Amino acid sequence: MKRFVRATLVLLSFSLLTFACSCVPIPENNIIEEITPIIFWSVQGGGEEDGKITISTLVPPLIKVKKRVLSLKVSLLNEGNKGFNLTYYNELKAGQIRLLFVDEAYAKRGLTRLINTVLTDPNISQRLYLVITKGNFNQFLAKHLGETDNIDYYLYRMFKHYEKKKQGEITVVNLHQFMKMLYSQVSDPQLPVFRAEGEQFLYEGTAFFDRDSMVAEIRGKDDQINQLLYRDRFVRYLVLPDLAVTLGHIRAHTHKKLTPDLSSMSIEIDVKGRIDELDSLARIEDNFQFAALTQKIERYLEENVIRLLSQMQKLQIDPLQIGGLTAKPFSKPITRDTWDRHWSTMKINVKVRLHLEPLTKVK
Amino acid sequence: MTTISLEALKQRLALIEDAEIIDRETTDGLRLTFIYLGTLIDQERLNESILVPLVRSFQSSVEKSLTTAKITRLSNLEQALQYLMKGSVLVHDSSSGRWQAIMLPNSLSRSIETSETETIMFGPKDSFSEQLEQNILLIRRRLPLTALKTERYSVGSLTQTTVVLMYIDGLINPEFVAVAKNKLSSIDFDMFLDSSHVAAFMEDHYHSIFPQYLQTDRPDSCAYSLGIGKLVIFVNNTPFALVAPITLFHLFQSPEDYINRWLVASFLRPLRYLSFLLSITLIPIYVALTTHHYQMLPLQILYVIIESRSKLPLSPFWEAFIILITLEIIKEASLRMPTKTSQNLGVIGGIVIGQAAVEAGFASKVLIVLAGISAISTFLVPNYLVTKSSLLLQFIFLILATYLGIPGILLGLVGMFAHLNGLTSLNQPYLAPVSPFYWRDWVDLFVRGPLHAMRIRPEALRPLNKYRISRRSK
């Protein structure tokens, strides 16, 4: 009897373990030197008549040997993955994929199909950074095929760095965040935009999406304000050339409030930071001058926030997830159409309060 | 029962070169025959304490002449031979026809030395030797109690090894003593040359790779065990005493734990558990990750591993297997070699073979680092037998990891803990106080709490007197 109980317990634990490991009692053979774990996929096109896309990656991923760009024109994402295996001596595995670069043209046509394919693959982690690219990405890759040039790895480290501790320089969105915003009733996703130009990969700004299609792109100070209002609420440098001032280490605390009839919204933004740089002509030697400058920056920021939100209203998109404020306990969630209708006509009042450290002597 | 006669004794002692038979006559005309084995007895004491007083004596019998010596009157030949072989001098009084035995064992032994298997920096340095009486003395010095009982048994038809069962009466749970007595009485085998042989016959599960009796040569450790309600078994001619009942966790405790500051000891003890787990799973995890679960590796580490494995001809399993076997060969060789040579062997093994294996392309640098950490981890466990067990476990986990990956390692751990949960030591559960759960004992389990907090003896041992402080025991 005792033996029977023991045998049952062992079998039970084995079954539980099997369940815990995605029902694969005998795992895949992934001997590390026989496979090539890829770090990114780059997807371009989708606008051709035959509906085909071009999928590219870089192999081998990390070993210090000369690299190759693998590129295939296919109809389906996994068709490309299979095609790569047929053209390369090692089996390409997507279990370590960390980046998905999507061409601007493809993004404008909608990302749902691509995201669903990636999302449903159990091998692919949700910590996959999504990036919109402009320019010729394959050409950029072709410039980085040297033995010591692990460009794929460096790009991954860049995104990881800015995501960790929310460094506040560039927009970083992973698959999980994108999916959450995409399938939300009232909000829309946003993704970083980079331009591949020769050997360089330049950050341009943030792309706004209407559901899964890219509809707009913001740059410069708009992008910085968007980052401030988005979940980070931290920007390392807020450069305001119009006012000849740079604010540093900016932290914003935003308080948004909707009226019950959804006719207007008030946003109060408390901004803490310091004046890092000031044009030599500007003077903040006394309290009066300093207060005047502060007020000037407050007005400037208010105008820009209103302009940015108006742009979003015009496009009927909600990347800042303001629609989430309509959710109340025990109430029916608002529908997309209702929110869009209210959002596009909503009156917006913005109040910015600056709490600045001048970093110079102010009498 | 055969009656004792000189002829019968001579016949039994034929072809024993060190057997001596001498005749002497006392001043009073008493004729005495002395029979003994020259190598077994203390010849100097025989001359000074027996022969000289007897020959000069005017008394009519041996008992009257030797007032200081313990004299046993013998009744049959088997008894006489038993005494003879244990270091007694047989004395035959021709006038009365009596046979007597006087114990004069040769007390030749090594001196009290420092323990080599359980070395500590601070604390008592003495350790047991092969001499039973000396070992008992070392305990009696530490526990000068009349309640400290010793019961003598003889095991082994050939070796006739003396085994002493020691415990504190009135403190220990009598069930343990009864079980131990029962087990000792029912031992039936010919030779017992070491305490581990006795342990093998007393263990509840002799197929297990985990020892169910703690073998120690430290008197302080034995005294502590007796004091908390355990029993100790001494076996003649072996410096290692057996302590029981024990749990798995006792094997990870060192006497130094109670010497170090409690916070330091509490830091070191979990380190031992961790190092034991590392020693059995570190290399299997490497094999599982490099064979099945490359997805689980951080990209930076994946880079290093791919780099180091890219030109190896062997699969991760064979690479690990060969390195582990080589490591064990070096470890075993260094144990069997003289101290100075073994140091050189360590250098050759560790640096030259490791470096050469990497350069020759037999092993990756990562594996050499992991094998080093794993090998060093095994030495953190104070019990040598557990250290040896971990080696076998490592190979089992290695095979499981190769075929089943991480689930295999988890399955192995489940199996190991299920096995441990089924083990007993003197019929007491081996995983106590975790299973069954005794929360009060946790103060001295994964951490070593302050001595002030250890006011009661371990509940798992169910001692008769559970309080360690006098105020509460009254």
HADDOCK unambig.tbl for C-alpha pairs under 7 A between the chains (distance, minus, plus):
assign (segid A and resid 14 and name CA) (segid B and resid 411 and name CA) 6.43 0.50 0.50
assign (segid A and resid 17 and name CA) (segid B and resid 407 and name CA) 6.25 0.50 0.50
assign (segid A and resid 26 and name CA) (segid B and resid 404 and name CA) 5.45 0.50 0.50
assign (segid A and resid 27 and name CA) (segid B and resid 292 and name CA) 6.30 0.50 0.50
assign (segid A and resid 27 and name CA) (segid B and resid 404 and name CA) 6.05 0.50 0.50
assign (segid A and resid 27 and name CA) (segid B and resid 405 and name CA) 6.68 0.50 0.50
assign (segid A and resid 28 and name CA) (segid B and resid 292 and name CA) 5.77 0.50 0.50
assign (segid A and resid 29 and name CA) (segid B and resid 291 and name CA) 6.12 0.50 0.50
assign (segid A and resid 29 and name CA) (segid B and resid 292 and name CA) 5.30 0.50 0.50
assign (segid A and resid 30 and name CA) (segid B and resid 291 and name CA) 5.08 0.50 0.50
assign (segid A and resid 30 and name CA) (segid B and resid 292 and name CA) 4.55 0.50 0.50
assign (segid A and resid 30 and name CA) (segid B and resid 293 and name CA) 6.79 0.50 0.50
assign (segid A and resid 30 and name CA) (segid B and resid 294 and name CA) 6.86 0.50 0.50
assign (segid A and resid 31 and name CA) (segid B and resid 290 and name CA) 5.65 0.50 0.50
assign (segid A and resid 31 and name CA) (segid B and resid 291 and name CA) 4.10 0.50 0.50
assign (segid A and resid 31 and name CA) (segid B and resid 292 and name CA) 6.33 0.50 0.50
assign (segid A and resid 32 and name CA) (segid B and resid 290 and name CA) 5.14 0.50 0.50
assign (segid A and resid 32 and name CA) (segid B and resid 291 and name CA) 6.17 0.50 0.50
assign (segid A and resid 32 and name CA) (segid B and resid 294 and name CA) 6.67 0.50 0.50
assign (segid A and resid 32 and name CA) (segid B and resid 306 and name CA) 6.47 0.50 0.50
assign (segid A and resid 33 and name CA) (segid B and resid 306 and name CA) 6.22 0.50 0.50
assign (segid A and resid 33 and name CA) (segid B and resid 309 and name CA) 6.29 0.50 0.50
assign (segid A and resid 33 and name CA) (segid B and resid 310 and name CA) 5.45 0.50 0.50
assign (segid A and resid 62 and name CA) (segid B and resid 303 and name CA) 5.76 0.50 0.50
assign (segid A and resid 63 and name CA) (segid B and resid 306 and name CA) 6.93 0.50 0.50
assign (segid A and resid 63 and name CA) (segid B and resid 307 and name CA) 5.76 0.50 0.50
assign (segid A and resid 95 and name CA) (segid B and resid 295 and name CA) 5.11 0.50 0.50
assign (segid A and resid 96 and name CA) (segid B and resid 295 and name CA) 5.40 0.50 0.50
